[in-house]
Amino acid sequence: MRALTCFDDRESVPWANGAGRTTELVSLTDSVALTPELRRWRLSIAALESTGPFSRLPGMARTFLPTAEVALTIGSHLHRAGPVAPLRFHGDDDVSLVELARKCFAINLMVADPGAGTDGESSDLGTVQMHRPTPTEEAHDHGRRRFALTLETTSSFPRFQLLELAESDKLPESLEVVVLN
């Protein structure tokens, strides 16, 4: 297991629409070096401090995982989201955060989406997916690169540290993570 980057070591930057701030852990350029066989992808941690619109990111498929319960409108439909299961939508969708009980963070995985027709990439390229493993699930996808993002601080890991996992690596059972594979 190799630590790649950590939230605490990165500076936050304004969202594309200026309505909030995000901390980029993996840029689209970084992803090409990490996983050249996959579509370009970006991983960031957004600070959710108030309701409002999301930035439109045409050509990207987005996966959103907040650390607390929130509600989004995607188009005209209300979607509740929380820390258990990621919510997926297209980057050109009209998305707004409409309910926020308390300030929290959101993990954002954005993957180049050839279906959106703006990046010209071949649809046969692999993609990166994010999920929260269940306690009994083995987080392996043989033959593919795997990454884990820590969700809490422990004695061994800081919160929001991105780890690259070797095929033989097993995550500690007590470590809360999302897995990218």
TIRO-2110 file (N, C-alpha, C; in Angstrom, 1 decimal):
// TIRO-2110
0.9, -1.2, 0.0, N, 1, A
0.0, 0.0, 0.0, CA, 1, A
0.9, 1.2, 0.0, C, 1, A
0.6, 2.1, -0.9, N, 2, A
1.5, 3.3, -1.1, CA, 2, A
0.6, 4.6, -1.0, C, 2, A
1.0, 5.5, -0.1, N, 3, A
0.3, 6.8, 0.0, CA, 3, A
0.6, 7.6, -1.2, C, 3, A
-0.4, 8.1, -2.0, N, 4, A
-0.2, 9.0, -3.1, CA, 4, A
-0.3, 10.4, -2.8, C, 4, A
-1.3, 10.8, -2.1, N, 5, A
-1.6, 12.2, -1.8, CA, 5, A
-2.5, 12.3, -0.6, C, 5, A
-2.6, 13.5, 0.0, N, 6, A
-3.5, 13.7, 1.1, CA, 6, A
-4.1, 15.0, 1.1, C, 6, A
-5.3, 15.1, 1.5, N, 7, A
-6.1, 16.3, 1.6, CA, 7, A
-5.4, 17.4, 2.3, C, 7, A
-4.8, 17.0, 3.5, N, 8, A
-4.1, 18.0, 4.3, CA, 8, A
-2.9, 18.7, 3.7, C, 8, A
-2.3, 18.0, 2.6, N, 9, A
-1.1, 18.5, 1.9, CA, 9, A
-1.5, 19.4, 0.7, C, 9, A
-2.8, 19.6, 0.4, N, 10, A
-3.2, 20.3, -0.8, CA, 10, A
-3.9, 21.5, -0.5, C, 10, A
-3.8, 22.5, -1.3, N, 11, A
-4.6, 23.8, -1.2, CA, 11, A
-5.9, 23.7, -1.9, C, 11, A
-6.9, 24.3, -1.3, N, 12, A
-8.2, 24.3, -1.9, CA, 12, A
-8.3, 25.4, -3.0, C, 12, A
-9.1, 25.2, -4.0, N, 13, A
-9.3, 26.2, -5.1, CA, 13, A
-10.8, 26.4, -5.3, C, 13, A
-11.1, 27.5, -5.9, N, 14, A
-12.6, 27.8, -6.1, CA, 14, A
-13.2, 26.8, -7.1, C, 14, A
-14.4, 26.5, -6.9, N, 15, A
-15.2, 25.7, -7.9, CA, 15, A
-15.2, 26.4, -9.2, C, 15, A
-15.4, 25.7, -10.3, N, 16, A
-15.5, 26.3, -11.6, CA, 16, A
-16.5, 27.5, -11.7, C, 16, A
-17.6, 27.4, -10.9, N, 17, A
-18.6, 28.5, -10.9, CA, 17, A
-18.3, 29.5, -9.8, C, 17, A
-17.3, 29.3, -9.0, N, 18, A
-16.9, 30.2, -7.9, CA, 18, A
-17.8, 30.1, -6.7, C, 18, A
-18.8, 29.2, -6.6, N, 19, A
-19.7, 29.1, -5.5, CA, 19, A
-19.3, 28.3, -4.3, C, 19, A
-18.1, 27.8, -4.4, N, 20, A
-17.6, 27.0, -3.3, CA, 20, A
-16.1, 26.7, -3.5, C, 20, A
-15.5, 25.8, -2.7, N, 21, A
-14.1, 25.4, -2.8, CA, 21, A
-14.0, 23.9, -2.8, C, 21, A
-12.9, 23.5, -3.5, N, 22, A
-12.6, 22.1, -3.6, CA, 22, A
-11.1, 21.8, -3.5, C, 22, A
-10.7, 20.7, -3.1, N, 23, A
-9.3, 20.3, -2.9, CA, 23, A
-9.1, 19.1, -3.9, C, 23, A
-8.3, 19.3, -4.9, N, 24, A
-8.0, 18.3, -5.9, CA, 24, A
-6.9, 17.3, -5.4, C, 24, A
-7.3, 16.0, -5.4, N, 25, A
-6.3, 15.0, -5.0, CA, 25, A
-5.6, 14.4, -6.2, C, 25, A
-6.4, 14.2, -7.3, N, 26, A
-5.9, 13.7, -8.6, CA, 26, A
-6.5, 14.6, -9.7, C, 26, A
-5.6, 15.2, -10.5, N, 27, A
-6.1, 16.0, -11.6, CA, 27, A
-6.3, 15.1, -12.8, C, 27, A
-6.9, 15.6, -13.8, N, 28, A
-7.0, 14.9, -15.1, CA, 28, A
-5.7, 14.5, -15.6, C, 28, A
-4.7, 15.4, -15.5, N, 29, A
-3.3, 15.1, -16.0, CA, 29, A
-2.7, 14.1, -15.1, C, 29, A
-2.8, 14.2, -13.8, N, 30, A
-2.3, 13.1, -12.9, CA, 30, A
-2.8, 11.8, -13.2, C, 30, A
-4.1, 11.7, -13.6, N, 31, A
-4.7, 10.4, -13.8, CA, 31, A
-4.1, 9.7, -15.0, C, 31, A
-3.7, 10.4, -16.0, N, 32, A
-3.1, 9.8, -17.2, CA, 32, A
-1.8, 9.1, -16.8, C, 32, A
-1.0, 9.7, -15.9, N, 33, A
0.2, 9.1, -15.4, CA, 33, A
-0.1, 7.9, -14.5, C, 33, A
-1.1, 8.0, -13.7, N, 34, A
-1.4, 6.9, -12.8, CA, 34, A
-2.1, 5.7, -13.5, C, 34, A
-3.0, 6.0, -14.4, N, 35, A
-3.7, 4.9, -15.1, CA, 35, A
-3.9, 5.2, -16.6, C, 35, A
-2.8, 5.1, -17.3, N, 36, A
-2.8, 5.4, -18.7, CA, 36, A
-3.8, 4.6, -19.6, C, 36, A
-4.2, 3.4, -19.1, N, 37, A
-5.1, 2.5, -19.8, CA, 37, A
-6.5, 2.9, -19.6, C, 37, A
-6.8, 3.9, -18.7, N, 38, A
-8.2, 4.3, -18.4, CA, 38, A
-8.5, 5.7, -19.0, C, 38, A
-9.8, 6.0, -19.0, N, 39, A
-10.2, 7.3, -19.3, CA, 39, A
-9.6, 8.3, -18.3, C, 39, A
-9.5, 9.5, -18.7, N, 40, A
-9.0, 10.6, -17.8, CA, 40, A
-10.0, 10.7, -16.6, C, 40, A
-9.5, 10.9, -15.4, N, 41, A
-10.4, 11.1, -14.3, CA, 41, A
-9.8, 12.1, -13.3, C, 41, A
-10.7, 12.6, -12.4, N, 42, A
-10.3, 13.6, -11.4, CA, 42, A
-10.9, 13.2, -10.1, C, 42, A
-10.2, 13.4, -9.0, N, 43, A
-10.7, 13.1, -7.7, CA, 43, A
-10.5, 14.3, -6.8, C, 43, A
-11.6, 14.8, -6.2, N, 44, A
-11.5, 16.0, -5.4, CA, 44, A
-12.4, 15.9, -4.2, C, 44, A
-12.1, 16.7, -3.2, N, 45, A
-13.0, 16.8, -2.0, CA, 45, A
-13.5, 18.2, -1.9, C, 45, A
-14.8, 18.4, -2.0, N, 46, A
-15.5, 19.7, -2.0, CA, 46, A
-16.0, 20.0, -0.6, C, 46, A
-15.8, 21.2, -0.2, N, 47, A
-16.4, 21.7, 1.1, CA, 47, A
-17.8, 22.1, 0.8, C, 47, A
-18.8, 21.5, 1.4, N, 48, A
-20.2, 21.9, 1.3, CA, 48, A
-20.6, 22.8, 2.5, C, 48, A
-20.7, 24.1, 2.2, N, 49, A
-21.0, 25.0, 3.3, CA, 49, A
-22.3, 25.7, 3.2, C, 49, A
-22.9, 25.7, 2.0, N, 50, A
-24.2, 26.4, 1.8, CA, 50, A
-24.8, 25.8, 0.5, C, 50, A
-26.1, 26.0, 0.4, N, 51, A
-26.8, 25.5, -0.7, CA, 51, A
-26.5, 26.3, -1.9, C, 51, A
-26.7, 25.7, -3.1, N, 52, A
-26.5, 26.5, -4.4, CA, 52, A
-26.1, 25.6, -5.5, C, 52, A
-25.9, 26.1, -6.7, N, 53, A
-25.7, 25.3, -7.9, CA, 53, A
-24.3, 24.7, -7.9, C, 53, A
-24.2, 23.5, -8.6, N, 54, A
-22.9, 22.9, -8.9, CA, 54, A
-22.4, 23.5, -10.2, C, 54, A
-21.1, 23.4, -10.3, N, 55, A
-20.5, 23.7, -11.6, CA, 55, A
-20.9, 22.7, -12.7, C, 55, A
-21.2, 23.2, -13.8, N, 56, A
-21.4, 22.3, -15.0, CA, 56, A
-20.0, 21.9, -15.5, C, 56, A
-19.9, 20.6, -15.7, N, 57, A
-18.6, 20.0, -16.3, CA, 57, A
-19.0, 19.1, -17.5, C, 57, A
-19.3, 19.7, -18.6, N, 58, A
-19.6, 18.9, -19.8, CA, 58, A
-18.5, 17.9, -20.1, C, 58, A
-18.9, 16.8, -20.6, N, 59, A
-17.9, 15.8, -21.0, CA, 59, A
-17.4, 14.9, -19.8, C, 59, A
-18.0, 15.1, -18.7, N, 60, A
-17.6, 14.3, -17.5, CA, 60, A
-18.8, 13.5, -16.9, C, 60, A
-18.5, 12.3, -16.5, N, 61, A
-19.5, 11.6, -15.7, CA, 61, A
-19.1, 11.8, -14.2, C, 61, A
-20.0, 12.1, -13.4, N, 62, A
-19.7, 12.5, -12.0, CA, 62, A
-20.3, 11.5, -11.0, C, 62, A
-19.5, 11.2, -10.0, N, 63, A
-19.9, 10.4, -8.9, CA, 63, A
-19.7, 11.3, -7.6, C, 63, A
-20.7, 11.4, -6.8, N, 64, A
-20.8, 12.3, -5.7, CA, 64, A
-21.1, 11.5, -4.4, C, 64, A
-20.2, 11.7, -3.4, N, 65, A
-20.5, 11.0, -2.1, CA, 65, A
-20.2, 12.0, -1.0, C, 65, A
-21.3, 12.5, -0.4, N, 66, A
-21.2, 13.4, 0.7, CA, 66, A
-20.9, 12.7, 2.0, C, 66, A
-20.3, 13.4, 3.0, N, 67, A
-20.0, 12.8, 4.3, CA, 67, A
-21.1, 12.9, 5.3, C, 67, A
-22.2, 13.6, 4.8, N, 68, A
-23.4, 13.8, 5.7, CA, 68, A
-24.6, 13.8, 4.7, C, 68, A
-25.8, 13.7, 5.3, N, 69, A
-27.0, 13.7, 4.4, CA, 69, A
-27.2, 15.0, 3.8, C, 69, A
-27.5, 15.0, 2.5, N, 70, A
-27.8, 16.3, 1.7, CA, 70, A
-28.9, 15.9, 0.7, C, 70, A
-29.4, 16.9, 0.1, N, 71, A
-30.4, 16.7, -1.0, CA, 71, A
-30.0, 17.6, -2.2, C, 71, A
-30.0, 17.0, -3.4, N, 72, A
-29.7, 17.6, -4.6, CA, 72, A
-30.9, 17.6, -5.5, C, 72, A
-31.0, 18.6, -6.4, N, 73, A
-31.9, 18.5, -7.5, CA, 73, A
-31.0, 18.3, -8.7, C, 73, A
-31.4, 17.3, -9.5, N, 74, A
-30.7, 17.0, -10.8, CA, 74, A
-31.8, 17.2, -11.8, C, 74, A
-31.7, 18.2, -12.6, N, 75, A
-32.8, 18.6, -13.5, CA, 75, A
-33.9, 19.1, -12.5, C, 75, A
-35.1, 18.5, -12.6, N, 76, A
-36.2, 18.9, -11.7, CA, 76, A
-36.5, 17.8, -10.7, C, 76, A
-35.6, 16.8, -10.6, N, 77, A
-35.9, 15.7, -9.6, CA, 77, A
-35.0, 15.9, -8.4, C, 77, A
-35.6, 15.6, -7.2, N, 78, A
-35.0, 15.7, -5.9, CA, 78, A
-34.3, 14.3, -5.6, C, 78, A
-33.1, 14.4, -5.2, N, 79, A
-32.3, 13.2, -4.8, CA, 79, A
-31.7, 13.4, -3.5, C, 79, A
-31.9, 12.4, -2.6, N, 80, A
-31.3, 12.5, -1.3, CA, 80, A
-30.0, 11.7, -1.4, C, 80, A
-28.9, 12.2, -0.8, N, 81, A
-27.6, 11.5, -0.9, CA, 81, A
-27.0, 11.5, 0.5, C, 81, A
-26.2, 10.5, 0.8, N, 82, A
-25.5, 10.4, 2.1, CA, 82, A
-24.3, 9.6, 2.0, C, 82, A
-23.7, 9.3, 3.1, N, 83, A
-22.3, 8.7, 3.1, CA, 83, A
-22.3, 7.2, 2.8, C, 83, A
-23.5, 6.6, 2.5, N, 84, A
-23.5, 5.2, 2.3, CA, 84, A
-23.3, 4.8, 0.8, C, 84, A
-24.0, 5.5, -0.1, N, 85, A
-23.9, 5.1, -1.5, CA, 85, A
-23.7, 6.3, -2.4, C, 85, A
-22.8, 6.3, -3.3, N, 86, A
-22.6, 7.4, -4.2, CA, 86, A
-23.7, 7.7, -5.1, C, 86, A
-23.9, 9.0, -5.5, N, 87, A
-24.9, 9.4, -6.5, CA, 87, A
-24.2, 9.7, -7.8, C, 87, A
-24.7, 9.3, -8.9, N, 88, A
-24.0, 9.5, -10.2, CA, 88, A
-24.9, 10.3, -11.1, C, 88, A
-24.3, 11.2, -11.8, N, 89, A
-24.9, 12.1, -12.8, CA, 89, A
-23.9, 12.6, -13.8, C, 89, A
-24.4, 13.2, -14.9, N, 90, A
-23.6, 13.7, -15.9, CA, 90, A
-23.2, 15.2, -15.6, C, 90, A
-22.0, 15.5, -16.0, N, 91, A
-21.4, 16.8, -15.7, CA, 91, A
-22.1, 18.0, -16.3, C, 91, A
-22.9, 17.7, -17.4, N, 92, A
-23.7, 18.8, -18.0, CA, 92, A
-25.1, 18.9, -17.4, C, 92, A
-25.5, 18.0, -16.5, N, 93, A
-26.8, 18.1, -15.8, CA, 93, A
-26.8, 19.4, -15.0, C, 93, A
-28.1, 19.9, -14.9, N, 94, A
-28.3, 21.1, -14.0, CA, 94, A
-28.5, 20.5, -12.6, C, 94, A
-27.5, 20.7, -11.7, N, 95, A
-27.5, 20.1, -10.4, CA, 95, A
-27.3, 21.3, -9.3, C, 95, A
-28.1, 21.2, -8.3, N, 96, A
-28.0, 22.2, -7.2, CA, 96, A
-28.1, 21.4, -5.9, C, 96, A
-27.4, 21.9, -4.9, N, 97, A
-27.5, 21.4, -3.5, CA, 97, A
-28.6, 22.2, -2.9, C, 97, A
-29.7, 21.6, -2.5, N, 98, A
-30.9, 22.3, -2.0, CA, 98, A
-31.1, 22.1, -0.5, C, 98, A
-30.5, 21.1, 0.1, N, 99, A
-30.7, 20.8, 1.5, CA, 99, A
-29.3, 20.4, 2.1, C, 99, A
-28.9, 21.1, 3.2, N, 100, A
-27.7, 20.9, 3.8, CA, 100, A
-27.9, 21.1, 5.3, C, 100, A
-28.0, 20.0, 6.1, N, 101, A
-28.3, 20.1, 7.5, CA, 101, A
-27.1, 20.7, 8.3, C, 101, A
-25.9, 20.3, 7.8, N, 102, A
-24.7, 20.8, 8.5, CA, 102, A
-23.6, 20.8, 7.4, C, 102, A
-22.6, 21.7, 7.7, N, 103, A
-21.4, 21.7, 6.8, CA, 103, A
-20.8, 20.3, 6.7, C, 103, A
-20.3, 19.9, 5.6, N, 104, A
-19.7, 18.6, 5.4, CA, 104, A
-18.8, 18.7, 4.2, C, 104, A
-18.3, 17.5, 3.8, N, 105, A
-17.4, 17.4, 2.6, CA, 105, A
-18.2, 16.5, 1.6, C, 105, A
-17.7, 16.5, 0.4, N, 106, A
-18.2, 15.6, -0.6, CA, 106, A
-17.0, 15.1, -1.4, C, 106, A
-17.0, 13.8, -1.6, N, 107, A
-16.0, 13.2, -2.5, CA, 107, A
-16.5, 13.3, -3.9, C, 107, A
-15.8, 13.8, -4.8, N, 108, A
-16.2, 13.9, -6.2, CA, 108, A
-15.2, 13.2, -7.1, C, 108, A
-15.7, 12.2, -7.8, N, 109, A
-15.0, 11.5, -8.9, CA, 109, A
-15.6, 11.9, -10.2, C, 109, A
-14.8, 12.4, -11.1, N, 110, A
-15.2, 12.8, -12.4, CA, 110, A
-14.4, 12.1, -13.4, C, 110, A
-15.1, 11.4, -14.4, N, 111, A
-14.4, 10.6, -15.4, CA, 111, A
-14.9, 11.1, -16.7, C, 111, A
-13.9, 11.2, -17.6, N, 112, A
-14.2, 11.6, -19.0, CA, 112, A
-15.3, 10.7, -19.6, C, 112, A
-16.3, 11.3, -20.1, N, 113, A
-17.5, 10.5, -20.6, CA, 113, A
-17.6, 10.6, -22.1, C, 113, A
-17.1, 9.6, -22.8, N, 114, A
-17.2, 9.7, -24.2, CA, 114, A
-18.7, 9.7, -24.7, C, 114, A
-19.6, 9.3, -23.9, N, 115, A
-21.0, 9.4, -24.3, CA, 115, A
-21.5, 10.8, -24.4, C, 115, A
-20.8, 11.7, -23.7, N, 116, A
-21.2, 13.1, -23.7, CA, 116, A
-20.7, 13.8, -25.0, C, 116, A
-19.8, 13.1, -25.8, N, 117, A
-19.4, 13.6, -27.1, CA, 117, A
-18.5, 14.8, -27.1, C, 117, A
-17.9, 15.1, -26.0, N, 118, A
-17.0, 16.3, -26.1, CA, 118, A
-15.5, 16.0, -26.0, C, 118, A
-15.1, 14.8, -25.6, N, 119, A
-13.7, 14.6, -25.5, CA, 119, A
-13.1, 13.7, -26.5, C, 119, A
-14.0, 13.1, -27.4, N, 120, A
-13.5, 12.3, -28.5, CA, 120, A
-12.8, 11.0, -28.1, C, 120, A
-12.9, 10.5, -26.9, N, 121, A
-12.2, 9.3, -26.5, CA, 121, A
-13.0, 8.1, -26.9, C, 121, A
-12.4, 7.0, -27.2, N, 122, A
-13.0, 5.8, -27.6, CA, 122, A
-13.8, 5.2, -26.4, C, 122, A
-15.0, 4.7, -26.7, N, 123, A
-15.9, 4.1, -25.6, CA, 123, A
-15.4, 2.7, -25.2, C, 123, A
-14.3, 2.2, -25.8, N, 124, A
-13.8, 0.9, -25.3, CA, 124, A
-12.8, 1.0, -24.2, C, 124, A
-12.4, 2.2, -23.9, N, 125, A
-11.4, 2.4, -22.8, CA, 125, A
-12.1, 2.1, -21.5, C, 125, A
-11.4, 1.6, -20.5, N, 126, A
-11.9, 1.4, -19.2, CA, 126, A
-12.2, 2.6, -18.5, C, 126, A
-12.9, 2.5, -17.3, N, 127, A
-13.2, 3.7, -16.5, CA, 127, A
-12.9, 3.4, -15.1, C, 127, A
-13.0, 4.4, -14.3, N, 128, A
-12.8, 4.3, -12.8, CA, 128, A
-14.1, 4.4, -12.2, C, 128, A
-14.4, 3.6, -11.2, N, 129, A
-15.6, 3.6, -10.4, CA, 129, A
-15.3, 3.8, -9.0, C, 129, A
-16.3, 4.4, -8.2, N, 130, A
-16.1, 4.6, -6.8, CA, 130, A
-17.2, 3.8, -6.1, C, 130, A
-16.9, 3.1, -5.0, N, 131, A
-17.9, 2.5, -4.2, CA, 131, A
-17.4, 2.3, -2.7, C, 131, A
-18.3, 2.2, -1.8, N, 132, A
-18.0, 1.9, -0.4, CA, 132, A
-18.1, 0.4, -0.2, C, 132, A
-17.0, -0.3, 0.1, N, 133, A
-17.1, -1.7, 0.3, CA, 133, A
-17.9, -2.0, 1.6, C, 133, A
-18.7, -3.1, 1.5, N, 134, A
-19.3, -3.6, 2.8, CA, 134, A
-18.3, -4.2, 3.6, C, 134, A
-18.5, -4.4, 4.9, N, 135, A
-17.5, -5.0, 5.8, CA, 135, A
-17.0, -6.4, 5.4, C, 135, A
-17.9, -7.1, 4.7, N, 136, A
-17.5, -8.5, 4.3, CA, 136, A
-17.0, -8.6, 2.8, C, 136, A
-17.1, -7.5, 2.1, N, 137, A
-16.6, -7.4, 0.7, CA, 137, A
-15.1, -7.3, 0.6, C, 137, A
-14.5, -8.1, -0.2, N, 138, A
-13.1, -8.0, -0.5, CA, 138, A
-13.0, -7.0, -1.7, C, 138, A
-12.2, -6.0, -1.4, N, 139, A
-12.1, -4.9, -2.4, CA, 139, A
-11.0, -5.2, -3.4, C, 139, A
-11.2, -6.3, -4.2, N, 140, A
-10.2, -6.6, -5.2, CA, 140, A
-10.9, -6.6, -6.6, C, 140, A
-10.2, -6.2, -7.5, N, 141, A
-10.6, -6.2, -8.9, CA, 141, A
-9.4, -6.7, -9.7, C, 141, A
-9.2, -8.0, -9.8, N, 142, A
-7.9, -8.5, -10.3, CA, 142, A
-7.6, -8.0, -11.7, C, 142, A
-6.3, -7.6, -11.8, N, 143, A
-5.8, -7.1, -13.1, CA, 143, A
-6.0, -5.6, -13.3, C, 143, A
-6.7, -4.9, -12.3, N, 144, A
-6.9, -3.5, -12.5, CA, 144, A
-6.2, -2.8, -11.3, C, 144, A
-5.8, -1.5, -11.5, N, 145, A
-5.3, -0.7, -10.5, CA, 145, A
-6.4, -0.4, -9.5, C, 145, A
-6.0, -0.4, -8.2, N, 146, A
-7.0, -0.1, -7.1, CA, 146, A
-6.5, 1.0, -6.3, C, 146, A
-7.4, 1.9, -5.8, N, 147, A
-7.0, 3.0, -4.9, CA, 147, A
-8.1, 3.0, -3.8, C, 147, A
-7.7, 3.4, -2.7, N, 148, A
-8.6, 3.6, -1.6, CA, 148, A
-8.4, 5.0, -1.0, C, 148, A
-9.5, 5.7, -0.7, N, 149, A
-9.5, 7.0, -0.1, CA, 149, A
-10.1, 6.8, 1.3, C, 149, A
-9.2, 7.2, 2.3, N, 150, A
-9.7, 7.1, 3.7, CA, 150, A
-10.7, 8.1, 4.0, C, 150, A
-11.7, 7.8, 4.9, N, 151, A
-12.8, 8.7, 5.2, CA, 151, A
-12.7, 9.2, 6.6, C, 151, A
-11.7, 8.7, 7.4, N, 152, A
-11.6, 9.2, 8.8, CA, 152, A
-10.1, 9.2, 9.1, C, 152, A
-9.8, 9.9, 10.2, N, 153, A
-8.4, 9.8, 10.7, CA, 153, A
-8.3, 8.7, 11.7, C, 153, A
-7.2, 7.9, 11.5, N, 154, A
-6.9, 6.8, 12.4, CA, 154, A
-5.4, 7.0, 12.9, C, 154, A
-4.9, 6.1, 13.7, N, 155, A
-3.6, 6.2, 14.2, CA, 155, A
-2.6, 6.0, 13.0, C, 155, A
-3.0, 5.3, 12.0, N, 156, A
-2.1, 5.0, 10.8, CA, 156, A
-2.4, 5.9, 9.6, C, 156, A
-3.6, 6.5, 9.5, N, 157, A
-3.9, 7.2, 8.3, CA, 157, A
-4.7, 8.5, 8.6, C, 157, A
-4.3, 9.5, 7.8, N, 158, A
-5.1, 10.8, 8.0, CA, 158, A
-6.4, 10.7, 7.1, C, 158, A
-7.4, 11.5, 7.4, N, 159, A
-8.6, 11.6, 6.6, CA, 159, A
-8.3, 12.1, 5.2, C, 159, A
-9.0, 11.5, 4.2, N, 160, A
-8.9, 11.8, 2.8, CA, 160, A
-7.4, 11.6, 2.3, C, 160, A
-6.8, 10.5, 2.7, N, 161, A
-5.6, 10.2, 2.1, CA, 161, A
-5.8, 9.1, 1.0, C, 161, A
-5.2, 9.3, -0.2, N, 162, A
-5.4, 8.4, -1.3, CA, 162, A
-4.3, 7.4, -1.3, C, 162, A
-4.6, 6.1, -1.3, N, 163, A
-3.7, 5.0, -1.2, CA, 163, A
-3.8, 4.2, -2.5, C, 163, A
-2.6, 3.9, -3.0, N, 164, A
-2.6, 2.9, -4.2, CA, 164, A
-2.4, 1.5, -3.6, C, 164, A
-3.3, 0.6, -4.0, N, 165, A
-3.2, -0.7, -3.4, CA, 165, A
-2.6, -1.7, -4.4, C, 165, A
-1.7, -2.6, -3.9, N, 166, A
-1.2, -3.7, -4.6, CA, 166, A
-2.2, -4.8, -4.6, C, 166, A
-2.2, -5.7, -5.5, N, 167, A
-3.2, -6.8, -5.6, CA, 167, A
-3.2, -7.6, -4.3, C, 167, A
-2.1, -7.7, -3.6, N, 168, A
-2.0, -8.5, -2.3, CA, 168, A
-2.4, -7.7, -1.1, C, 168, A
-2.6, -6.4, -1.2, N, 169, A
-2.9, -5.5, -0.1, CA, 169, A
-4.4, -5.8, 0.4, C, 169, A
-4.5, -5.9, 1.7, N, 170, A
-5.8, -6.0, 2.4, CA, 170, A
-5.9, -4.7, 3.2, C, 170, A
-7.1, -4.1, 3.1, N, 171, A
-7.3, -2.9, 4.0, CA, 171, A
-7.7, -3.4, 5.4, C, 171, A
-7.3, -2.6, 6.4, N, 172, A
-7.7, -3.0, 7.8, CA, 172, A
-9.2, -2.9, 7.9, C, 172, A
-9.8, -3.9, 8.5, N, 173, A
-11.3, -3.9, 8.6, CA, 173, A
-11.9, -2.7, 9.3, C, 173, A
-11.2, -2.1, 10.2, N, 174, A
-11.7, -0.9, 10.9, CA, 174, A
-11.5, 0.4, 10.1, C, 174, A
-10.9, 0.4, 9.0, N, 175, A
-10.6, 1.6, 8.2, CA, 175, A
-11.8, 1.9, 7.3, C, 175, A
-12.4, 3.0, 7.4, N, 176, A
-13.5, 3.4, 6.6, CA, 176, A
-12.9, 4.0, 5.3, C, 176, A
-13.3, 3.5, 4.1, N, 177, A
-12.7, 3.9, 2.9, CA, 177, A
-13.8, 3.9, 1.8, C, 177, A
-13.5, 4.6, 0.7, N, 178, A
-14.2, 4.4, -0.6, CA, 178, A
-13.1, 3.8, -1.5, C, 178, A
-13.4, 2.9, -2.3, N, 179, A
-12.5, 2.2, -3.2, CA, 179, A
-12.7, 2.7, -4.6, C, 179, A
-11.7, 3.0, -5.3, N, 180, A
-11.7, 3.4, -6.7, CA, 180, A
-11.0, 2.3, -7.5, C, 180, A
-11.7, 1.7, -8.4, N, 181, A
-11.2, 0.6, -9.2, CA, 181, A
-11.7, 0.6, -10.6, C, 181, A
END
